[in-house]
Amino acid sequence: MIDGLAGALAIGVVASTTPVAAQEKPSSVGLGIFTFTSGPAAVFGMPGKNAADLMIEQINARGGIAGVPVSATYVDEGQGTQGVIAEYRRQAGETENQVLIAALSSANCLALAPLAEQLEVPTVAWNCDTHQLLVDGKSKYMFRPNGNTVPEFIAYALYVLERKPNMKTVAIINPDYAFGHDAAKIFTAALKALKPDVEIVAELYPKLGSPNYQTEISRLTTARPDVVFSNLWGADLENFVRQAAPRGLFTSSQVILAVGETVLQRVPLPDGVIVGVLGDGWWMSPDAKANPETAKFAEAYKTRFGEYPVSPSIKMANTLVYVKEAYKAAMSKNGGKWPTRSELASAMQGSKVATLTGTVQTRADNDGLVDQIVGVTVKTPAHPFPVIGDMVRYKGDSLMPQVGQDPLAWISTLTPEFAKTLPKPGSYN
């Protein structure tokens, strides 16, 4: 099965037609991959590692990259930012690690971005969502082949306003760090631009890794907002859902769980909760199901790991596709020689890569343009857990400011007329 799957998943695997001198090739293609393998965030980070294991195995079954096998060294982000920085320096010093895949955490990405430029190491942020990462437009070595907090949370504002056009009050409960605060600012700014009479009645920022949300849930149920927005994730999200559901939060308010797709197979969610994948990485989207490689990847993942891939799994898989394509493009440009780090970075700049779930376009600021999928939880006889229904797929470039524009200033220019030009819930079938 793995052999057959490896053949089907030969997306972007390099097969150079130009001979390459054997001594120019390394003995292996090293990848330093940063993710959470311990602590509460591992519930989000381990699906990324699992996907990397599976994809690398398949790449090697097809001969590696230009005949060179790929190997990964995993760095646990659970050790804290200072440890991650130290490990990044060590990984960058390994000559076989021409590309580093880092990181999951927005805080870690922000800490590593200056090092990528200083050390001139192509670094691919496989998940890190904060728009602050590349906002200055000066990066030469840091890349993000997925969405950021700007299109991700504008998408939720657009979707909920279509579902609840008469909404008046909103409460927010997000983690207390860059990802949570960025999301609140962007979601609120988009709502205010599109529906100025919306009132934010509560903003709660529990500490990352909090085990108990009873105090926050009490405040939310007392406020009885029309909409509750949250981008809690990992174990935090699981704990919040398990504690909020018995207290009726999902019936008293329209709840948006921005990272809710990741817990569909783990915790019971009622119908009608707005969820998405912070990008296009939904393995059951129409585009994904139409791609034989994606369907086979999902089944192989389920067979090996006991559950279907979630969005961090797909993001990691798509990132590896992106890296493989960079090798292919770099060698195509340099006459088939083994590429340098600089050549790999140049190959990523402005690239357009077909992934398992769509296409990623790298902008001039090295940020990625990917579509945004949002929907609501629905039950289906095909699965024992809720899936995403009533979906919409917003084009990536429609929800992003131009390179160099201030994101929040651009969001303030959005109008209800702009929203009318976009696809509606249920249009993506």
N, C-alpha and C positions, 0 to 999 in steps of 0.2 A: 504493500500500500504506500509506504513512504517513497519507494522508488518511483512509482507512478505519479505520486503527488509532486515529487521533485521535478519531474518532467513538465507537469502542468504549470508549475510555479516558476518557470524559467524567465520571469519578468526581469529584464534588464541585466541578466547574467552576461558578463563580458565574454565574448568569443572573438578576440582580435584576429583580423585577417592578415595583419602585418607581423612577421616573425619578430620575436623579442629574444634577445640574447639571454641565455639562462642565467648568467652571472648578474644581470640587471634586475632579476626578480628576487624578492625576499623569500625566505623559507615559509613564511606565513603572513597573511594579512591580519594584523592585530586590530581589534576594536576595543577601546575602553568604553564600557557602557555603564552609565550612572543611573541608578534607580533605587527605590526603597525595597530592601529585602528583609528588613526587620522593623519592628514598631508598628503602630496603628496604620501608617501610610502604606505598609506592605500590601494591604488588601488592594491597593491601586497599583503599586509598583511591581508586584510579582506577576500579574498578567502581562506586563511589558517584558519582563525577563523571560517568561514562558514563550512568548511570541518570538523573541530573539533567538532562543534555543532552537525552536522549530525551524525558523527561516534559515539560520546559519547551517543547520544540518542539511537542509534542502539545497542550499547553494553549494555546499561541499560535495553533495551527491552528484551534482552536475559539473564537477571539476573545479569548484572554487571560482575565483576571479582571475581570468586569464591563466588558468592552470594553477593558481596559488590558493591553497586552502585558507579558510577564514577561521580565526579563533577569537574568542571574546574573553575579556577580563571584566568581571562585574564589580562595581564599587557601590557599597551600601550608603545611600544618602542618609540613612538613619543615624549615622555617627555624628551628624551635625555639620554646619557649614565650614567650620575651620578644618575639620577632618577631610571634608570633600575637597577643599582647596589644596590641602597638602597632597592628597591622592591624585588630584588633577595634574599637579606639577610632576609627580612621579610618572604617571601614565604618559604625559607629554614627552618625557625624557626617553621613553622606550622607542627606538627607531622603527620598530614594526608597527607601532600605533600611528599611522599617518592621519587617521581621523578619530576623533573622540565623539561619542554620542552622549551628550550631557545638556540638560538634566531633566528630571521630572519636576522638581520643586522650582517655583518662580524665584524664591529667595536664592537658591543655589545658582540658578542661571545668571541672575544679576551679579552675583559674586564672581562667577567664572568668566563672564564676557570680557572684562578687561584683560584677563590672563590669556584668552584666546588670541587677542590682538598682540599682546606683548610677546608671546611665545610663537606666534604665527602658526597656530595649529588649527586646521579646519575643525570646527566644533558644531555639531548638529544638535539643536535643542529638540529632542524627540517629543516633549510634552509641554514644557514651560510655556505658559500662556500669557504672562503679563505683557501688555503692549509697551511697557517701559524698556523692554529688552533691546529693541532696535530702533527706538523712536528718534534717535539723533541722526540716523541714516549714514553713519560713518564706518560701520563695521565692514571689515574685509574678510574676516575669518569665522564669524559667528553667523549661523544660518538657522532658520526655523521653517521647516517644510510642513507647517500646519497653521491653523488659525491663531489669532490672539484674542485678548479679552474685548477688543472693540467690536469686531463682527459677531463674536459669540454672544455677547449680551445685548447688542442691538437686536439680534435675531429673536431673543426671548421677549423683548419689549414689543416688537412687531406682532409676534404670534399671540401674546396674551391680549393685546388690544383688539385683535380680530375675534378672539374667543369671548372676551368680556368688554365690549366697547363702552359700556356704561360704568366701568370700574371707577371708584373714587379714592379708595384708600389702599395703601401698600405697606407691608412690613418686610423688613430684610433681616435675615440671620445668616451671616457669613463668617468664615474663619478670620481670625485677627492677624492677618499678614497681607502682603502685597496682593495676592490673588483675590482675597476676599474684599479688600478695600477698593481695588481697581474695579471689580465687578459691580460693586454697589454704586460707585460714581458713574460708571458707564450706563448701567441699567436705568438709574435714576435720571441721568441727563437725557437719555433717549425718550423715556416716558414723558418728561417735562416738555421736550420739544414736540412730541407727537400728540400729547394730551395735557395741556398746561394746568388743568384743574385737578390733576392727581395729587393727592397728599401722602407724604411719607409719614406714617404714624409711629414707626419704631425702627431703629437700626441697632441690631444686636451683633456683637463680635466676640463670641466665645473663643477662648484660647484653643489653638490647634491641639488636638489630642484630648479634648475634654470628654470624660466618660459619662457625664450626667448633664442633661439639658432641661431638667424639670423647671428650673427657674425661668429660663427663656421661653419654654412652652407656655408657662402660666401667663407671662406677659403677652404672648401672641394670642392666646385664647381670650384673654381679657379685652385686648384691643379689637378683636374680631375684624381684621382688615378684609377687604374684598380679595386681596391677593397676598400671598406670602412667597417671597423670592429667597432662594437659598442656593449658594454654590458650595456648601459643605461637601466633602468628598471622603473617600476611604472609610475607615472605621468610624469617623465622626458622623458621616452621613448615615451609616447603618444604625448607629446608636440613636441618632435623632429620629429616624423613621420609626424604629421600634418603640420609642418612648412617646412620640407624638400621635401615632395612630390610635392607641387606646383612649386618648384624651379628646378625640374628635376633631383634631386640627384639619384633617383632610376633608371633612364634611362641612366645616364652618367657613373655610376659605378655599379659594383656588390656589393650590400649591404649585410652585415651579421649583423643580429640583434640577438645576442646571447640569449636574453630573449624575442624574438619576439613572441613566441607562446602565451604569456600572453595578447597580445593586438589584437589578430586576430579577436576576437568578438567585439572589441571596435572601432578600427580605420581601414580605408581602406588601405590595402597593395596590391601592384601589384603582379602579378605572378613572380616567380623566385627569391624572396628574401630568402636568406638562414636563416633558423630559427631552433631552437631546444628547448629542455626543460631542459637543464643542468642536465642530468640524463636520466632516462627511463620513466618519469612521463607523458606520452602522452596518454590520455584516449582513443584515437582512433588508437593506435598502434596495430599491429596484435596480440601481446601477450595480450594486454588489452582487445581487442574485443573477444578474445577466452575465457576470464575469465567471467563467468556469474555474479559474484559478482561485478566486475568492471563496466560492462555494466549497471547493476541495480543501482549502486552507482551514475554513471554519470546521468542517467535519474532522479533519486530522487533529485540530486543536481540541475538539470535544473528546475524541478518542483518547488522546494522550493525557489531558489535564482534567477531564471529568466535567467540564462546562464549556459553553461556547465562548468565543473570544468577546471581550468587552472593548470599549473604545480605546483604552490604553494599549491593549494587545494590537489592535489594528493600527494605531499610531506608530507603534514600534515597528511593526511589519512594513508599513509604508515608508518609514524612515530608512530601513535597510534597503528597500527598493531604490530610494533616492540616492543613497550612498553608492550602490552598485552602478547606477546610471552615471554618477559622477566619474567613477573609474573608467567606464566605457567611453564617455565623452572626452575625458582628458587624454586617453590613449589614442583616440581617433584624431585628436588635434596634434599630438606630438609624434606622429609616425609610428605608433605602436610601442613606444618605450614605456617602461614602468614610470608612472607619474610621480612627481614631487608633491609635497604638501601644497605648495603654491599653485601648481597646475590643477590639483584637485579643487582648491578653493575657486579658481577661475572657472572651472567646469560647472560648479554649482551656481555661480552668478548668472542670473537671468535664465536659468534652466526651466524647462517645462517637462514634467515627468508624469507618465501614466502610472497610477497606483492601483491597489486592490479595490479602492472604493471611489475613484474619480481621477482628478488631475490636480497636481500642485504646480503653481507658477511662482517662481522666485522673483520678487520685485527688485528694483534697483537698490533698495535698502536691505536686501537679503531676507526680508520677511516673506512668508508664504501666503499665497492666495488659495484658499480651498473653500468649497461650498459649505453652507451651514444647514444641517438637517435638524428640524424640531418637530415634535409631535406630542401625542398624549398616550398614556398607558391604556392598553386594551387587552382583553383576554382573547385567546385563540385556542381552538382544540388541538392545534398542532404542537403546542408547547405547554408545559405545566407551570409556566411563569408568564407574566405580562410581557407584551412586546410593544413596539411603537406603532401607533396608528394615526390616521388623520394627519399625515406628514406633509411638510413643505420643505422644499430645497431652495434656499436662497443662494444666488450666485455670489461667489466670494468677493469679486470686485465691486459688487453693488453696495456692500456694507463696510467698505474700507475708505478712509480718506486718501487723498493722493500722497505720494511720498513727500515728506517735508511738512505736511500740514499738521497743526496741533489737533490731536484726536478729539478732545473734549470741545474745542472751538468748532470743529467740523460737525460734531453731533448736534450742537446747538442750532445749526442751520437746517436740520431735518424738519420736514413739514408733513402734515397729514396727506397732502397731495403726493409727496414722495412715497408714502406707504401704499397708496392706491396703485402705484405702478408695479408693485412686487407681487409675486405669486401668493396664493391664499392657502390656508390650512386645507389639507385634503387634496391638493393639486398634484402632489408627488405620489403617483400610484404605480 
